[in-house]
Amino acid sequence: MAAEKPYTAAIVGLGRIGYSLGLDKKREQPASHTSALNDNPRIKIIAGCDTDECALKAWHEANRKAAVYTDSANLYARHRPDIIVIAVNENAHQKEAVEAIKSKPKLVILEKPVALNMDEAKYIQAVAESFGVPVLVNHERRFAEDFKTAKKYLSSIGPVQSINACLCSSLCVYNPAEENSGAYSLLHDGTHLVDAVLYFLEKDSQISGTIQKAYHEEKKGGLLSMAKSITEQKPSFTLSQLLNEPVLTGIFRDEKQNIRQFSAHYSNGLCPDITISMSGRSRFFSFEVTITGTQGRICIGNGYLKLYRRENSTLYSGFYSLAADKSVKLPKKTLFFANMIKNAVDFLDNRAPLLSTIQSGINALAVLEEIKRLFQKQ
Ligand SMILES: NC(=O)c1ccc[n+]([C@@H]2O[C@H](COP(=O)([O-])OP(=O)(O)OC[C@H]3O[C@@H](n4cnc5c(N)ncnc54)[C@H](O)[C@@H]3O)[C@@H](O)[C@H]2O)c1
């Protein structure tokens, strides 16, 4: 049988996730778009683009056969890649994603978060729909073997009583002055944390949607305000279907009044007690989701997966305790990046749906934007 023709790929943004994380000896490899695309026999990288000539030169030295550009418009003028990866900084997501979509590839792989904010994200989504170009968003945990094993194990722990998702780092959680760069952890890493919770809440990997809600305007007296409310349409905002209208607690602001810590509490028909917590006060990095059911518990974080089921207690007669479930084979590698690229190939082969889409990315953004709005009210 003749070998299948490889899909061609181009990468825009050759920094850490585009290239250099693929050289990190401590990380599970492949850990960059370049190494994951190069590792997949069904893909051939034909071009790379970065506005930074040093980054471009370093990448070209390792990818001699690919053409290089400092401007994506020049790349699209000369090549028609099947797959375009957008791995630029957050402030360039909208521009580069839209330009890539308009060049009509078979698939765009867009780094998380979808964009700096909901308006930009929805604009990318609208352009993608009008050009008929599918977009895969790299929320990598949806592809990782450990997260897939954890999701499968949900059916073994009974009805879910609580979900606790917690992110600790030293990066400021929210600083309004960084709205145009996205350099705050609520967006930067928070998008992964919220996406992970949504992933566990979604039934049979059916990606949920969003709902529109009009702002509740406080009634003010006077003819002027009445005239205003008649003539003006109420502005609306987008809420996640699964995680909305939280109660915020534990807000801690630093001396500059930037948010350094918070917890958001949710309740829905799937779980009565969901908490998403983030701290930017920690001298360590950790990412963890703990799900407690009536008969067991799942604890998953960066580098570990622990599955527990109730068993006759070894500590107390007549009680059950949680014990590690040794019957489940835990994956040795997460394959987070390799599986993401495999999903792209399977999708292009018409063999699988995209497992992480622009809609799932927008759902995470809706949760983050609602939390930000609540910060402003506190
Ligand atoms: N999925 C993940 O786990 C993960 C991990 C790290 C970063 N990211 C995301 O990937 C994106 C890039 O992050 P990074 O850490 O690699 O940043 P980075 O600064 O290391 O790399 C970004 C690169 O894009 C280039 N660039 C910026 N604007 C450009 C443009 N208009 N055209 C071409 N090149 C341009 C920059 O010169 C730089 O080399 C961000 O959205 C970030 O949130 C995701």
The ligand as a Gaussian input file, in Angstrom:
#p B3LYP/6-31G(d) Opt

LIG

0 1
 N       -0.449000      24.922000      25.984000
 C        0.446000      25.264000      26.891000
 O        0.643000      24.581000      27.875000
 C        1.264000      26.502000      26.707000
 C        2.515000      26.642000      27.289000
 C        3.230000      27.818000      27.063000
 C        2.665000      28.847000      26.297000
 N        1.419000      28.690000      25.773000
 C        0.779000      29.748000      24.975000
 O        1.474000      29.872000      23.732000
 C        1.544000      31.230000      23.328000
 C        3.016000      31.615000      23.188000
 O        3.636000      31.501000      24.467000
 P        5.209000      31.270000      24.602000
 O        5.444000      30.953000      26.034000
 O        5.707000      30.348000      23.576000
 O        5.706000      32.758000      24.300000
 P        7.110000      33.193000      23.711000
 O        7.221000      34.671000      23.964000
 O        8.198000      32.302000      24.201000
 O        6.953000      32.933000      22.130000
 C        6.069000      33.659000      21.331000
 C        6.782000      33.920000      20.014000
 O        5.865000      34.529000      19.094000
 C        6.558000      35.528000      18.368000
 N        5.564000      36.453000      17.837000
 C        4.822000      37.399000      18.513000
 N        3.995000      38.025000      17.665000
 C        4.185000      37.472000      16.434000
 C        3.588000      37.665000      15.165000
 N        2.621000      38.592000      14.976000
 N        4.031000      36.932000      14.121000
 C        5.001000      36.004000      14.286000
 N        5.616000      35.757000      15.478000
 C        5.198000      36.476000      16.540000
 C        7.516000      36.135000      19.367000
 O        8.582000      36.808000      18.731000
 C        7.969000      34.895000      20.142000
 O        9.137000      34.311000      19.577000
 C        0.795000      32.017000      24.394000
 O       -0.539000      32.176000      23.983000
 C        0.858000      31.127000      25.625000
 O       -0.212000      31.300000      26.523000
 C        0.729000      27.538000      25.946000

